[in-house]
Amino acid sequence: MKSAPPPALLPPAAAFAHDGTCKNSTTPSDAAVAASKALKEDSGNLEARLKLAVALMASNCFEDAVHVLVEGEATHGRNGLLQSLLREARS
């Protein structure tokens, strides 16, 4: 019986889809919506991922920001800004 591939190996369609909203914010910011759209078009877009995380944190959506950043670690794990934002979101 074959097991599911690790999350890092899942295709982009299986990636975390985020529309910029969270339980702490009912209306997503324009920045979150734009970054989310760019990230849906290209899940490897580091700039969009970072912008979405920053926009989520600005809306007090830290848990969602952590999720967005952790997903980016699979392809950009050594990026210093990603790691810095991840530490900030987790604190």
C-alpha positions in Angstrom: 0.0 0.0 0.0 1.4 3.3 -1.1 1.5 6.2 1.4 0.9 9.8 0.6 4.0 11.8 -0.5 5.4 14.3 2.1 3.8 17.8 1.9 6.9 19.2 0.2 6.3 16.9 -2.7 2.6 17.6 -3.2 1.7 19.4 -6.4 0.8 23.1 -6.1 -2.9 22.4 -6.4 -2.7 20.6 -3.0 -0.9 23.6 -1.5 -2.6 25.7 1.2 -5.0 28.1 -0.5 -5.4 31.3 1.3 -7.8 34.1 0.3 -6.4 36.7 2.7 -9.0 36.3 5.4 -8.8 34.7 8.9 -10.8 34.4 12.0 -9.4 37.7 13.4 -10.2 39.6 10.2 -13.4 39.3 8.3 -12.3 41.6 5.4 -8.9 40.9 3.8 -6.6 43.8 3.0 -6.0 44.7 -0.6 -2.4 43.6 -0.1 -3.4 40.2 1.2 -5.9 39.6 -1.7 -3.3 40.6 -4.3 -0.5 38.5 -2.7 -2.9 35.5 -2.3 -3.9 35.8 -6.0 -0.2 35.9 -7.1 0.6 32.9 -4.8 -2.3 30.9 -6.3 -1.0 31.5 -9.8 2.6 30.5 -8.7 3.0 28.7 -5.4 6.8 29.1 -5.7 6.5 32.9 -5.8 8.6 33.9 -2.7 7.8 37.6 -2.9 4.0 36.9 -3.0 4.4 34.5 -0.1 6.2 37.0 2.0 3.8 39.8 1.2 0.9 37.6 2.1 2.5 36.7 5.4 3.2 40.4 6.2 -0.4 41.4 5.3 -1.8 38.6 7.5 0.3 39.6 10.4 -0.8 43.2 10.0 -4.4 41.9 10.4 -3.4 39.9 13.5 -3.7 36.6 11.6 -0.4 35.2 12.9 -1.5 31.5 12.8 -2.4 31.8 9.1 0.9 33.7 8.5 2.8 30.8 10.1 1.1 28.3 7.9 1.9 30.4 4.7 5.5 30.7 5.7 6.0 27.1 6.8 4.7 26.0 3.4 7.3 28.2 1.8 10.1 26.5 3.7 9.9 23.5 1.4 11.3 25.5 -1.5 12.8 28.6 0.2 13.9 27.2 3.6 17.2 29.0 3.6 15.8 32.4 2.8 16.7 34.8 5.7 13.6 37.0 5.4 11.3 34.0 5.4 12.9 32.6 8.5 12.8 36.1 10.2 9.1 36.5 9.4 8.4 33.0 10.6 10.1 33.7 14.0 8.1 36.9 14.3 4.8 35.2 13.4 5.4 32.4 15.9 6.2 34.8 18.8 
